[in-house]
């Protein structure tokens, strides 16, 4: 007769079991709890970052890009909430781009998006002149209204040769 295994009830085993159940999963396809904080800081231009860092971060938590378009990699955002707006996609510029850019695509009109960001994050945008609706915050964050009633929210820093 094979030996029977007795369940262990050691304190170390129980602690490991409880911690394993309590910690959030950090795998592709599931947003970590810090996703909103990191993205909001980047989108509002209040953090330092690089293309490589965001490309790695998005791959870790959002899987492979949906497409490469407009000198950027686009990822499904899993309906993340950023600035009190539901986001459909996020993007980061390619390393070969002349810009350091991270952004989000929000399936809502620019005025709705702007008001929600201002109310939830405590800063304002001023309108910019042009043929389409655009807004700029004092930190350099940009909102662009798209013809299909969507909004792009991004932070861009231009590579002037003084950054890696």
C-alpha positions in Angstrom: 0.0 0.0 0.0 1.5 3.4 -1.0 2.2 5.8 1.8 -0.4 8.5 2.5 0.5 12.1 2.6 -0.6 14.1 5.6 -1.5 17.7 5.0 0.9 20.1 6.6 -0.2 22.8 8.9 3.1 24.4 9.7 3.0 28.1 10.2 5.4 28.7 7.3 3.2 26.7 4.9 0.1 28.5 6.0 1.7 31.9 5.7 3.0 31.1 2.2 -0.4 29.9 1.1 -2.1 33.1 2.4 0.4 35.4 0.8 0.1 33.5 -2.5 -3.7 34.0 -2.4 -3.5 37.7 -1.4 -0.9 39.0 -3.9 -2.3 40.2 -7.3 -1.2 38.3 -10.3 1.4 40.1 -12.4 1.1 38.3 -15.7 0.3 39.4 -19.3 -3.4 39.9 -19.7 -4.0 41.2 -16.2 -3.4 44.8 -15.2 -1.4 45.4 -12.1 -2.7 47.6 -9.4 -0.1 50.2 -10.1 -1.0 50.5 -13.8 -3.2 53.5 -13.4 -0.8 55.4 -11.2 2.2 54.9 -13.6 0.2 55.7 -16.7 -1.5 58.8 -15.3 1.9 60.1 -14.2 3.4 59.5 -17.6 0.4 60.9 -19.5 0.4 64.0 -17.4 4.1 64.4 -18.1 5.0 64.2 -14.4 7.4 61.3 -14.6 10.6 60.2 -16.3 10.4 57.3 -18.6 11.8 55.8 -21.9 10.4 54.1 -24.9 12.2 50.8 -23.9 10.8 50.9 -20.4 7.1 51.4 -21.6 7.5 48.8 -24.4 8.7 46.2 -21.8 6.0 47.2 -19.3 3.2 47.0 -21.9 4.5 43.6 -23.1 4.7 42.3 -19.5 1.1 43.3 -18.6 -0.7 43.7 -21.9 0.9 41.1 -24.1 2.1 41.8 -27.7 1.1 45.0 -29.5 -2.1 45.0 -31.5 -0.3 46.8 -34.3 2.6 49.1 -35.2 1.3 52.3 -36.7 2.4 56.0 -36.8 5.8 55.2 -35.4 4.3 53.6 -32.3 3.3 50.3 -30.9 -0.4 50.0 -29.9 -1.6 47.7 -27.1 -5.1 46.7 -25.9 -5.6 48.6 -22.6 -8.2 46.2 -21.1 -10.5 49.1 -20.4 -8.2 50.6 -17.9 -9.4 53.7 -16.1 -7.1 56.7 -16.5 -8.1 60.2 -15.5 -11.6 58.8 -14.8 -11.9 57.8 -18.5 -12.1 54.2 -19.8 -9.2 53.6 -22.2 -9.3 51.2 -25.2 -5.7 51.3 -26.2 -2.3 52.6 -25.1 0.7 53.4 -27.2 4.4 54.0 -27.0 6.7 55.4 -29.7 9.2 53.2 -31.4 12.9 53.6 -30.4 13.6 54.8 -33.9 11.1 57.6 -33.5 12.4 61.2 -32.9 10.0 61.4 -29.9 9.7 59.9 -26.5 5.9 59.4 -26.4 3.4 57.5 -24.4 -0.3 57.8 -24.9 -3.8 56.5 -24.6 -6.8 56.2 -26.9 -10.1 57.0 -25.2 -13.4 56.2 -27.0 -15.1 59.5 -25.9 -15.3 63.0 -27.2 -12.6 65.4 -26.2 -14.7 67.7 -24.1 -15.9 64.8 -21.9 -12.4 63.4 -21.6 -10.9 66.9 -20.7 -13.5 67.6 -18.0 -13.0 64.1 -16.4 -9.2 64.5 -16.3 -9.4 68.0 -14.9 -11.9 66.9 -12.2 -10.1 63.7 -11.2 -6.4 64.8 -11.5 -6.6 68.5 -10.5 -5.0 70.2 -13.4 -6.4 72.1 -16.4 -5.9 72.2 -20.1 -5.9 75.3 -22.3 -7.1 75.2 -25.9 -4.6 75.3 -28.8 -5.2 77.0 -32.1 -5.6 74.8 -35.1 -8.0 73.0 -37.5 -9.0 70.3 -34.9 -9.6 70.4 -31.1 -6.4 70.2 -29.1 -5.6 71.1 -25.5 -2.3 71.4 -23.6 -1.7 71.3 -19.8 1.0 73.3 -18.0 3.0 70.1 -17.7 3.0 69.4 -21.4 0.2 66.8 -21.5 -1.8 66.9 -24.7 -5.4 66.0 -25.7 -6.3 65.7 -29.3 -9.9 65.2 -30.6 -10.2 62.7 -33.4 -12.9 62.8 -36.1 -14.3 59.5 -35.0 -15.3 60.9 -31.5 -12.3 59.5 -29.8 -9.5 61.3 -27.9 -5.8 60.8 -27.8 -4.1 61.7 -24.5 -0.3 61.7 -24.6 2.9 63.1 -23.3 5.7 63.6 -25.8 9.3 64.6 -25.4 11.4 65.2 -28.4 14.7 63.5 -28.7 17.1 66.4 -29.2 20.2 64.3 -28.9 20.6 64.9 -25.2 18.8 61.8 -24.0 19.7 58.2 -24.4 
